[in-house]
Amino acid sequence: MTKFLYFCIFCYYFASVIIDAVRGHTVDPGRGWGTKDNVTWYKGIETGMEQVKIQKKPFMMLFHHSGCYACTLMSYTFSGNHEVWELSKRFVMINVHDDEEPDEDAGYAPDGIYHPRVLFGGPNGKIEKTLHHKDEVYITDVEGDNREFYPDPIEMKYYYPNIESYISGMRRAMKFYGLK
């Protein structure tokens, strides 16, 4: 009976994917972090860096993971924020998800691999390691929250804990690169 149930679920999912493809629906390029209508995301490092060269704009590179609780919560806030939509127009927005993330040695994890992680870089394609959360405020003891892990703001410089910190980071990068 259980195998039959799994088979039915698989068939339903497969059929919905086929129907969406026939109707012209595509997979969300933002992977939950905004749609083409509000934030234009480029999937993966290679595609994103090609766009950086073409558009000659600084970039914001977001690393996230499907099993990350903080990523899921932030994606809802990020994708629905109008100020983020406007600021994102000044950057090539690169979305790196799950298996697309390279090894730590590739240079995209200046202080280690964790999620979500945001790196900013220039039109030359180089990451600017001085652009991180530095002065953000962190809440590490929330009443009723029994999680044992909270990001360490000293060790995890590229973790932004709330929408205000993302906006602040984007504005700091804009100032650094002389954008208005």
Secondary structure, DSSP 8 states (H G I E B T S, - for coil): -HHHHHHHHHHHHHHHHHHHHHHT----TTTTS--TTT--EEEHHHHHHHHHHHHT--EEEEEE-TT-HHHHHHHHHHHT-HHHHHHHTTSEEEEEEGGG---GGGSS-TT---SSEEEEE-TTS-B-TT-S-TT-------TT---S----TTT-TT---SHHHHHHHHHHHHHHTT--
